[in-house]
């Protein structure tokens, strides 16, 4: 079953949030190298979500203002 566009965006944002949380934990334990990698993963997921959202907005017609 295909996921809805909203579900895909939510999943990407959730993945980014989880990676940010894991990065913060790694940083707090002193593992700065792993924290950096997790932060890069989070940034990538966030960027992917934004890109996907931009694609959706291009194909969605704008509402006509009254």
HELIX and SHEET records of a PDB file:
HELIX    1   1 UNK A    5  UNK A   28  1                                  24    
HELIX    2   2 UNK A   32  UNK A   59  1                                  28    
END                                                                             
